[in-house]
Amino acid sequence: MFGLGIGELLVILVIVLIIFGAGRLPEIGEGLGRGIKNFRKAVKTPDEIDVTPPSASAAKPEPPKPESGEPQA
């Protein structure tokens, strides 16, 4: 595990306890766990890509109709 032994892990744990305090550790753990869970969920679900071609009516817009008051050329 990255070359960390028990001694190094204990030192890291003590530093974290000093910085955050014992009361905030459950909140930090819960947030970290929730983040990991959401990340795994996002990685597992494939992105939905719409590959259907546009309909024929949307592809060819109708030409503008001349108004009845104007003379046609």
Summary of the structure (lengths in Angstrom):
residues: 73
radius of gyration: 31.2
end to end distance: 82.5
largest distance: 93.2
contacts: 88
relative contact order: 0.05
helix: 53%
strand: 0%
